[in-house]
Amino acid sequence: MSEDNEGVEPSITDTSGTRDIPSSRPKLDIGDLRQQLFFISEGDDEYAPPMSPSEHIHSNDAGYGRAIAEVTPTSVESSKNRVGLVIGNGAVLSTLPNMPAETAILVDRNPFIHAWTQMTAAAFLESDSPAEYIARVYSPGNALYQEAKASGEAPEEGLQRERDELREQHFLSSQERFDICKEALKEKHLLYFTADISDRNNSENLAYVLGQNNAEVTFANMTNVWDHVRFAGRSLADSLPTLPFNPHAVILHSSQGFNAAGERNVVSEGQLQRGLQNYMEAAQQSFAQWRGHK
């Protein structure tokens, strides 16, 4: 992990490595981007919840293993700096080798989600095998693990569900996949943005920062966030179009509305869309079907 993490506020950190940037694309200054994200993150206001343990430290999106397998680092090319937008944890450690972006920005209102992902990324880099990683993270000596357990969460169960859904794409599925994902983590950057992305003010601030860094969104894992934000009176249909999505951006998403078996109120199989408009139309349809079943 890069030494430039020292002294940086925990809400915005960077798991860094090196990667050759095409000559047509100005190199992204990760240090500047990290600081800019820190300044636009939500502070201690009425919309910023305290750091709270949550089951969402693990992905629970059915079928994501198959969806991830369809994505490659060259799925979207761009003359700009390629950025991945990941909601929550988004199984990012398993997704990095496939992600068509050099930098991932993880977005969540809950600082605990970011703290957990940052901790697991560090543990991943320090481990040489899946067994060693599990022993480091799911251990009484891990303060975040203990905090999650004390709040009633079941981290081991969450990990098992995530592994069941991602299958061979999960970074703990085999030593080979472990090594591939670990190398991707060394080469790419993880940044953290503490904010509600359905708030247009936040999305506009993020869009400004990306524009200042000659960056665009070429990949996104939206999970099933579309199903949730509308209950808070905010809409992704209003906020997301403010962001600079590449027209061919790969967007993964899921929904609680339905699955292939027609079951209700469960996360549907992971879906893959090309472009923001196609994602929004699919997410709106899934949301409508879910509400129709309630």
Long-range contacts (C-beta under 8 A, 24 or more apart in sequence): 1-121, 1-122, 1-125, 4-30, 4-31, 8-34, 8-38, 9-38, 10-111, 10-114, 10-115, 10-118, 11-38, 11-41, 11-111, 11-114, 11-192, 11-194, 12-37, 12-38, 12-41, 12-191, 12-192, 12-193, 12-194, 13-118, 13-190, 13-191, 13-192, 14-189, 14-190, 14-191, 15-118, 15-121, 15-122, 15-125, 15-185, 15-188, 15-189, 15-190, 16-189, 17-185, 17-186, 17-187, 17-188, 17-189, 18-187, 19-102, 19-187, 19-188, 21-81, 21-102, 24-79, 25-78, 25-79, 25-80, 25-81, 25-214, 26-81, 26-214, 28-81, 28-102, 28-103, 28-213, 28-214, 28-215, 29-213, 30-103, 30-189, 30-191, 32-213, 33-103, 33-191, 33-209, 33-213, 33-215, 34-191, 36-209, 36-212, 36-213, 37-105, 37-191, 37-192, 37-193, 37-206, 37-209, 40-193, 40-195, 40-202, 40-205, 40-206, 40-209, 41-193, 41-194, 41-195, 42-109, 42-194, 42-195, 42-196, 42-202, 47-109, 47-196, 47-199, 48-109, 48-194, 49-109, 49-110, 50-111, 51-110, 51-111, 51-112, 51-115, 52-110, 52-112, 52-151, 53-112, 53-147, 53-148, 53-150, 53-151, 53-153, 54-110, 54-112, 54-113, 54-153, 55-153, 55-154, 55-158, 56-88, 56-89, 56-108, 56-110, 56-113, 57-89, 57-112, 57-113, 57-116, 57-117, 57-148, 57-153, 57-155, 57-158, 58-89, 58-91, 58-155, 58-158, 58-159, 58-161, 58-162, 59-88, 59-89, 59-90, 59-91, 59-162, 59-165, 59-166, 59-223, 60-158, 60-161, 60-162, 60-165, 60-267, 61-91, 61-165, 61-223, 61-224, 61-252, 61-254, 61-267, 61-270, 62-165, 62-254, 62-259, 62-266, 62-267, 62-268, 62-269, 62-270, 63-165, 63-254, 63-268, 63-269, 63-270, 63-271, 64-91, 64-165, 64-166, 64-169, 64-252, 64-254, 64-270, 65-165, 65-166, 65-167, 65-168, 65-169, 65-170, 65-270, 66-269, 66-270, 67-252, 67-269, 67-270, 67-271, 67-272, 68-94, 68-95, 68-98, 68-166, 68-169, 68-252, 68-270, 69-98, 69-169, 70-272, 71-95, 71-98, 71-99, 71-100, 71-219, 71-250, 71-252, 71-272, 72-98, 72-100, 73-97, 73-98, 73-99, 73-100, 74-100, 75-100, 75-219, 75-250, 76-100, 76-101, 76-218, 76-219, 76-246, 76-248, 76-249, 76-250, 78-216, 78-218, 78-246, 80-214, 80-215, 80-216, 81-213, 81-214, 81-215, 81-216, 82-215, 82-216, 82-218, 82-219, 82-246, 83-210, 83-215, 83-216, 83-217, 83-218, 83-219, 84-217, 84-218, 84-219, 84-220, 84-221, 85-217, 85-219, 85-220, 85-221, 85-222, 85-243, 86-220, 86-221, 87-197, 87-220, 87-221, 87-222, 87-223, 87-225, 88-113, 88-223, 88-225, 89-113, 89-116, 89-117, 90-221, 90-223, 91-162, 91-166, 91-170, 91-221, 92-117, 92-190, 92-221, 93-117, 93-120, 93-121, 93-124, 93-171, 93-181, 93-185, 94-166, 94-169, 94-170, 94-171, 94-177, 94-181, 95-221, 96-181, 96-184, 96-185, 96-188, 97-180, 97-181, 97-183, 97-184, 98-169, 99-184, 99-188, 99-219, 100-218, 100-219, 100-250, 101-188, 101-218, 101-219, 102-187, 102-188, 102-189, 103-188, 103-189, 103-190, 103-191, 103-215, 104-188, 104-189, 104-190, 104-191, 105-191, 105-192, 105-193, 105-206, 106-190, 106-191, 106-192, 106-193, 107-193, 107-195, 107-197, 107-206, 108-192, 108-194, 109-194, 109-195, 109-196, 111-194, 112-144, 112-147, 114-192, 114-194, 115-144, 116-144, 116-148, 117-190, 117-192, 118-190, 118-192, 119-144, 121-185, 121-190, 124-171, 124-181, 124-182, 124-185, 125-182, 125-185, 125-186, 129-175, 129-178, 130-171, 130-172, 130-173, 130-174, 130-175, 130-178, 133-172, 133-178, 134-159, 134-172, 196-229, 196-232, 196-234, 197-225, 197-236, 197-239, 197-240, 198-225, 198-229, 198-232, 198-234, 198-235, 198-236, 198-238, 198-239, 199-234, 199-239, 200-234, 200-238, 200-239, 200-242, 202-239, 203-239, 203-240, 203-242, 203-243, 204-239, 204-242, 206-243, 207-242, 207-243, 207-244, 210-243, 210-244, 211-244, 215-244, 216-244, 216-245, 216-246, 217-243, 217-244, 217-245, 217-246, 217-249, 218-246, 218-248, 218-249, 218-250, 219-249, 219-250, 219-251, 220-245, 220-249, 220-250, 220-251, 220-252, 220-279, 221-251, 221-252, 221-253, 222-251, 222-252, 222-253, 222-279, 222-283, 223-252, 223-253, 223-254, 224-253, 224-254, 224-255, 224-256, 224-267, 226-253, 226-255, 226-283, 226-284, 226-286, 226-287, 227-255, 227-256, 227-257, 227-286, 227-287, 227-290, 230-287, 236-280, 236-283, 237-280, 237-284, 240-276, 240-280, 241-276, 243-276, 245-275, 245-276, 247-275, 248-274, 248-275, 249-274, 249-275, 249-276, 250-274, 251-275, 251-276, 251-278, 251-279, 253-279, 253-282, 253-283, 255-283, 255-286, 255-287, 255-289, 255-290, 256-290, 257-286, 257-287, 257-288, 257-289, 257-290, 257-291, 257-293, 258-286, 258-289, 258-290, 258-293, 264-290, 264-293, 265-290, 265-293, 265-294
